């Protein structure tokens, strides 16, 4: 006679007969492992996470709860570094993150230097996140986007399809990178990037969706005008920003710029002169 499951009992993991799961892997309650999926030694998969058909979860990978790993995705494989044979770091993924078909995310290149992806992220098909990247919460990384090693992405940033981001670049929170762009310098929070490291305006839609008030959006617009429309260079513009009445938005730009080692993305010179970026008051 079949035993009834009590309401407080957590369902055990379900592993398809064709899946290969190392005995040392830690599968939490309610985990589902699909056909032909592989889970290597000492990987951990959080409660209710689904690993679908033919996905590969490598050793040293720690996945949070309520995530989705879709067909053919490869998580925690060794870094693509010429001649480097380990030991390696880990890949740590937060809760409620969705990783779609054939996305690849590599583990850290050395112990203690992990690749980390926060919670509530959406990685679309065939995107790549290289070793030692740091991805915040609520980000979107669209189809075919390529993040080289040691890239940092702030909360709720949006990286569109087929974007290429150079190693060690930082992408600020609530910024947006338009499709087919290339990014070789740091991207301030709240801005839009188009083309090759060109600032194209302020991410007004993203700020509104994040619940930023009209006053907060206006603070960003004013800071944008000081930094990019006043005819000064970046260093002079930052000094002028420090003289503005303090607020969180200006503070975010000043602290982000102070930590930059690659320099900041800027509007093209013609856009700075003639105001052809998208920062009109009507959008704020």
Secondary structure, 3 states (H helix, E strand, C coil): CCCCCCCCCCCCCEECCCCEECCCCEECCCCEECCCCEECCCCEECCCCEECCCCEECCCEEECCCCEECCCCEEEECCCCCCCCCCCCCEEECCCCEECCCCEEECCCCCCCCEEECCCCEECCCCEECCCCEECCCCEECCCCEECCCCEECCCCEECCCCEECCCCEECCCCEECCCCEECCEECCCEEEECECEEEEECHHHHHHCCCCHHHHHHHHHHHHHHHCCCCCHHHHHHHHHCCCCCHHHHHHHHHHHCCCCCECECCHHHHHHCCCECCHHHC
